[in-house]
Amino acid sequence: MRTPMRTTDGRIVATVIDDLLHKRVESKHMLLKPLGWAFDVTLIKDAVKAGASRIEVVVSDTGITYSVSVSLFLSKASALTDISIHS
């Protein structure tokens, strides 16, 4: 089953496919400090409600795929207030 994940303004930013939250991004959107990928808290909560237990980020311009369980992601997650991204 495929479930589109939307932002609060209605844009589709990811898809839940079975138990996988799948998101395609470009490398320029990777956080630099801390190094990683950011998700809106609401997106993660909605994805879990839709059945996601894993997260996959596919970087379209490099071909790299990052995968993690939702439980590990949440155990390592922290709120970001001061971030740096590629420009």
C-alpha positions as CSV (number, residue, x, y, z in Angstrom):
1,M,0.0,0.0,0.0
2,R,1.3,3.5,-0.9
3,T,0.3,6.5,1.3
4,P,1.5,10.0,0.4
5,M,2.9,12.0,3.2
6,R,2.1,15.7,3.1
7,T,3.4,18.8,4.8
8,T,0.9,21.1,6.6
9,D,0.5,23.1,3.4
10,G,-0.4,20.0,1.4
11,R,2.8,19.3,-0.5
12,I,3.7,15.6,-0.9
13,V,7.2,15.2,0.5
14,A,7.5,11.4,1.1
15,T,5.6,8.2,0.7
16,V,4.9,5.3,3.0
17,I,5.1,2.0,1.1
18,D,4.1,-0.9,3.3
19,D,6.3,-0.4,6.4
20,L,8.8,2.0,4.7
21,L,8.8,5.8,4.8
22,H,10.5,6.7,1.5
23,K,11.9,10.1,0.7
24,R,13.9,11.3,-2.3
25,V,16.1,14.3,-1.8
26,E,19.1,16.1,-3.4
27,S,22.4,16.1,-1.5
28,K,22.3,19.9,-1.1
29,H,19.5,19.4,1.5
30,M,21.7,17.3,3.9
31,L,22.3,19.0,7.2
32,L,26.0,19.8,7.9
33,K,25.9,20.4,11.7
34,P,24.8,18.0,12.8
35,L,25.4,15.8,9.8
36,G,22.2,14.1,8.8
37,W,18.7,14.4,7.5
38,A,15.9,16.3,9.1
39,F,12.2,15.4,9.2
40,D,9.3,17.4,10.5
41,V,8.0,15.7,13.7
42,T,4.5,15.6,12.3
43,L,5.7,13.7,9.2
44,I,7.3,11.0,11.3
45,K,4.2,10.7,13.5
46,D,1.9,10.5,10.4
47,A,4.2,7.9,8.8
48,V,4.1,5.7,11.9
49,K,0.3,6.0,11.9
50,A,0.4,4.8,8.3
51,G,2.4,1.8,9.3
52,A,6.1,2.9,8.8
53,S,8.7,1.2,10.9
54,R,11.6,2.0,8.6
55,I,12.9,5.2,7.0
56,E,14.8,5.4,3.7
57,V,16.3,8.5,2.2
58,V,17.4,8.2,-1.4
59,V,19.8,11.0,-2.6
60,S,18.9,11.4,-6.2
61,D,22.1,13.1,-7.4
62,T,24.5,10.7,-5.7
63,G,22.6,7.4,-5.8
64,I,23.3,6.9,-2.0
65,T,20.5,5.4,0.0
66,Y,20.3,5.9,3.8
67,S,18.2,3.5,5.8
68,V,17.3,3.3,9.5
69,S,14.5,1.9,11.7
70,V,12.0,4.4,13.0
71,S,12.9,3.3,16.6
72,L,16.7,4.0,16.1
73,F,16.0,7.3,14.3
74,L,13.8,8.5,17.2
75,S,16.3,7.3,19.8
76,K,19.0,9.5,18.1
77,A,16.8,12.4,17.1
78,S,17.0,15.8,18.6
79,A,15.2,19.1,18.0
80,L,17.2,21.4,15.7
81,T,17.4,25.0,16.5
82,D,20.7,26.0,14.9
83,I,21.4,24.1,11.7
84,S,23.7,24.5,8.7
85,I,22.8,23.2,5.2
86,H,24.6,23.2,1.9
87,S,24.0,26.4,0.0
